[in-house]
């Protein structure tokens, strides 16, 4: 249950609360290897990454992957990621930020494009689930945009006002999803996008989650 009239944060998970860059780039290169593509660096990834993910692959391959190629790459990516995420941790300072936001009488939730049945136990395993009034992962096929998921997510949050909601994420798609529902957004440079590509989204861009929360408090007031 949301806190009527209070500010709300919708957190992204991968690359935002969860610092999984190493697992992401490793999984991406494992998927590329299946098609004989050269590996890319984290810097290349952050410069070119976009959603829907097939468009990202198009930027690297010069064409969209075929349906068969997409299935192979998607399955390889998720298999590799599941094996290597265990070495990843929460972004530094996350626990304190979550506690402080809740203690201040505000609410927060997670909306991720990571598959729901794997996201929930992962969040629970870090002991932070009680800070969120809802945790939603992706329940449909991979490869889409977050905007429609955001509509359903906010609709399920009783008492949460979109105009007092701030989406904090590491991808331009987070800003698109926020705009789609009338919320605001703050983008964080520590995940899948570099500052230059995030700046194109037309919302504030910050280098730490502490800055993101401080700004969220200001713009959601």
WOZI-V254852 format. One record per pair of residues at least 24 apart in sequence whose ideal C-beta (glycine too) atoms are under 6 Angstrom apart, sorted by the first residue. I is the first residue (numbers start at 0). J is the second residue. Records with the same first field share a line. If there is no record, write none. Layout:
BEGIN
I = J, J
END
This chain:
BEGIN
0 = 157
1 = 106, 156, 157, 158, 159
2 = 106
3 = 158
5 = 104, 105
6 = 105, 163, 219
7 = 106, 159, 164
8 = 107, 165, 167, 215
9 = 108, 110, 166
10 = 109, 167
11 = 168, 173
12 = 109, 111, 113
13 = 113
14 = 169, 190, 191
15 = 168, 169, 187, 190
16 = 93
18 = 88, 90
19 = 84, 87
22 = 80, 83, 84, 87
25 = 83
26 = 76, 79, 80
29 = 75, 79
30 = 72, 75, 76
33 = 71, 75
34 = 68
45 = 192, 193
46 = 193
48 = 191
50 = 144, 172
51 = 142, 143
52 = 142
53 = 142
73 = 141
89 = 125
90 = 208
96 = 208, 212
97 = 127, 130
101 = 130
106 = 132
107 = 131
108 = 132, 133
109 = 134
110 = 135, 152
111 = 136
112 = 137, 145
144 = 172
145 = 172, 176
146 = 175, 176, 179
149 = 176, 180
150 = 180
153 = 180
163 = 219
165 = 215, 219
167 = 211
171 = 200
174 = 200, 202
183 = 218
185 = 211, 214, 215
187 = 211
END
